[in-house]
């Protein structure tokens, strides 16, 4: 491994803004507590766990039925 690296010719990632987008979302307390407990067990931040779960939903195209909402 080098002692020094030259980043003077480096360029910013042009896809950075597409990687994630900050949003505000209201979640029920029990949902947050669930992911916080899981975060303690896995040493993964709870926000990252929520993101991973949602990404999994997208990949398997999981749908929520109206009956599950109430």
Backbone as JSON, one array per atom type, in Angstrom:
{
  "sequence": "XXXXXXXXXXXXXXXXXXXXXXXXXXXXXXXXXXXXXXXXXXXXXXXXXXXXXXXXXXXXXXXXXXXXXX",
  "N": [[0.84, -1.17, 0.0], [0.53, 2.21, -0.8], [2.15, 5.07, 0.64], [1.25, 7.59, 0.11], [-1.32, 9.0, -1.89], [-2.27, 10.29, -5.06], [-4.78, 12.37, -5.7], [-5.35, 14.42, -7.37], [-6.13, 14.37, -10.03], [-8.56, 13.21, -9.99], [-12.09, 12.62, -10.51], [-15.43, 13.63, -9.7], [-18.06, 11.36, -8.82], [-20.35, 10.93, -11.33], [-22.84, 9.88, -11.0], [-23.63, 10.2, -8.42], [-25.77, 11.76, -7.31], [-27.9, 10.24, -8.08], [-27.76, 8.01, -6.55], [-28.88, 8.07, -3.97], [-31.63, 9.68, -2.31], [-32.49, 12.14, -0.14], [-35.28, 12.08, 2.04], [-38.26, 12.96, 3.85], [-40.14, 11.09, 6.08], [-42.96, 9.88, 7.74], [-43.09, 7.52, 10.24], [-44.61, 4.91, 12.11], [-44.24, 4.53, 15.65], [-43.78, 1.91, 16.61], [-42.75, 0.66, 14.36], [-40.33, 1.99, 13.94], [-39.04, 1.32, 16.34], [-38.82, -1.44, 16.02], [-36.95, -1.65, 13.89], [-34.81, -0.33, 15.09], [-34.17, -2.07, 17.2], [-33.37, -4.28, 15.69], [-31.17, -3.12, 14.51], [-29.42, -2.86, 16.66], [-28.81, -5.54, 17.1], [-27.54, -6.27, 14.73], [-25.58, -4.42, 14.19], [-25.9, -2.57, 12.19], [-26.89, 0.54, 10.98], [-30.17, 1.73, 11.8], [-31.59, 3.19, 9.88], [-30.35, 2.44, 7.54], [-31.09, -0.24, 7.52], [-33.87, -0.02, 7.15], [-33.86, 1.09, 4.6], [-32.64, -1.03, 3.17], [-34.61, -2.99, 3.49], [-36.78, -1.83, 2.13], [-35.65, -1.68, -0.41], [-35.46, -4.4, -0.98], [-38.17, -5.0, -1.14], [-38.79, -3.65, -3.5], [-37.22, -5.08, -5.34], [-38.36, -7.66, -5.32], [-40.82, -7.0, -6.02], [-42.91, -6.63, -4.16], [-46.21, -6.19, -3.08], [-48.63, -4.21, -1.35], [-51.67, -4.95, 0.13], [-54.89, -3.4, 0.3], [-56.27, -4.25, 2.53], [-54.29, -4.74, 4.4], [-53.58, -2.26, 5.24], [-55.29, -1.27, 7.14]],
  "CA": [[0.0, 0.0, 0.0], [1.31, 3.43, -0.89], [2.04, 5.99, 1.76], [0.49, 8.75, -0.36], [-2.05, 8.84, -3.14], [-2.5, 11.56, -5.74], [-6.16, 12.47, -6.16], [-5.49, 15.7, -8.07], [-6.77, 14.14, -11.33], [-9.81, 12.46, -9.8], [-13.34, 13.28, -10.87], [-16.55, 13.24, -8.86], [-18.95, 10.36, -9.38], [-21.46, 11.62, -11.98], [-24.09, 9.23, -10.61], [-23.81, 10.37, -6.98], [-27.1, 12.26, -6.97], [-28.87, 9.19, -8.36], [-27.58, 6.9, -5.63], [-29.87, 8.18, -2.91], [-32.33, 10.95, -2.25], [-33.02, 12.33, 1.22], [-36.71, 12.39, 2.13], [-38.84, 12.93, 5.19], [-41.24, 10.14, 6.09], [-43.49, 9.61, 9.08], [-43.26, 6.1, 10.52], [-45.16, 4.65, 13.42], [-43.21, 4.29, 16.66], [-43.44, 0.49, 16.69], [-41.92, 0.33, 13.2], [-38.98, 2.5, 14.22], [-38.47, 0.5, 17.42], [-38.48, -2.74, 15.43], [-35.69, -1.53, 13.15], [-33.76, 0.04, 16.04], [-33.76, -3.3, 17.87], [-32.62, -5.06, 14.71], [-29.9, -2.42, 14.32], [-28.53, -3.23, 17.78], [-28.38, -6.93, 16.91], [-26.75, -6.45, 13.51], [-24.58, -3.34, 14.06], [-26.19, -1.82, 10.97], [-27.78, 1.63, 11.37], [-31.57, 1.39, 11.53], [-32.03, 3.81, 8.63], [-29.84, 1.58, 6.47], [-31.93, -1.44, 7.5], [-35.13, 0.35, 6.52], [-33.58, 1.23, 3.17], [-32.43, -2.37, 2.63], [-35.9, -3.67, 3.43], [-37.56, -1.24, 1.04], [-35.02, -2.09, -1.67], [-35.86, -5.77, -1.19], [-39.56, -4.94, -1.61], [-38.75, -3.24, -4.9], [-36.64, -6.15, -6.15], [-39.3, -8.78, -5.45], [-42.07, -6.35, -6.41], [-43.9, -6.89, -3.12], [-47.32, -5.26, -3.1], [-49.42, -4.14, -0.13], [-53.1, -4.94, -0.16], [-55.62, -2.39, 1.08], [-56.66, -4.87, 3.8], [-53.15, -4.64, 5.3], [-53.39, -0.88, 5.67], [-56.2, -0.91, 8.23]],
  "C": [[0.89, 1.24, 0.0], [1.14, 4.28, 0.36], [1.23, 7.22, 1.39], [-0.18, 8.42, -1.69], [-2.31, 10.23, -3.72], [-3.92, 11.57, -6.31], [-6.4, 13.76, -6.95], [-6.21, 15.54, -9.42], [-8.11, 13.4, -11.2], [-11.02, 13.29, -10.19], [-14.44, 12.78, -9.94], [-17.41, 12.22, -9.59], [-20.15, 11.06, -10.01], [-22.82, 11.05, -11.59], [-24.42, 9.42, -9.14], [-25.22, 10.79, -6.61], [-28.17, 11.21, -7.22], [-28.81, 8.06, -7.34], [-28.59, 6.92, -4.5], [-30.47, 9.58, -2.92], [-32.89, 11.1, -0.84], [-34.5, 12.72, 1.17], [-37.1, 12.44, 3.6], [-40.05, 12.02, 5.13], [-41.67, 9.92, 7.53], [-43.71, 8.1, 9.21], [-43.83, 5.94, 11.91], [-44.04, 4.23, 14.38], [-42.81, 2.82, 16.7], [-42.58, 0.04, 15.52], [-40.48, 0.78, 13.44], [-38.31, 1.66, 15.3], [-38.03, -0.87, 16.91], [-37.13, -2.67, 14.72], [-34.54, -1.1, 14.06], [-33.26, -1.19, 16.8], [-32.93, -4.18, 16.94], [-31.24, -4.44, 14.49], [-28.91, -2.76, 15.43], [-27.99, -4.63, 17.6], [-27.4, -7.1, 15.75], [-25.61, -5.45, 13.35], [-24.69, -2.62, 12.71], [-27.14, -0.7, 11.38], [-29.23, 1.35, 10.94], [-32.08, 2.02, 10.24], [-31.54, 3.0, 7.43], [-30.67, 0.3, 6.37], [-33.28, -1.16, 6.84], [-34.95, 0.46, 5.01], [-33.38, -0.13, 2.51], [-33.74, -3.13, 2.5], [-36.75, -3.14, 2.27], [-36.98, -1.62, -0.32], [-35.39, -3.53, -2.0], [-37.3, -5.83, -1.69], [-39.63, -4.58, -3.08], [-38.27, -4.4, -5.77], [-37.6, -7.31, -6.35], [-40.69, -8.3, -5.82], [-43.22, -6.71, -5.46], [-44.96, -5.81, -3.15], [-48.06, -5.32, -1.76], [-50.88, -4.13, -0.52], [-53.77, -3.91, 0.74], [-56.02, -2.95, 2.44], [-55.53, -4.76, 4.84], [-52.98, -3.25, 5.86], [-54.23, -0.53, 6.9], [-56.28, -1.95, 9.29]]
}
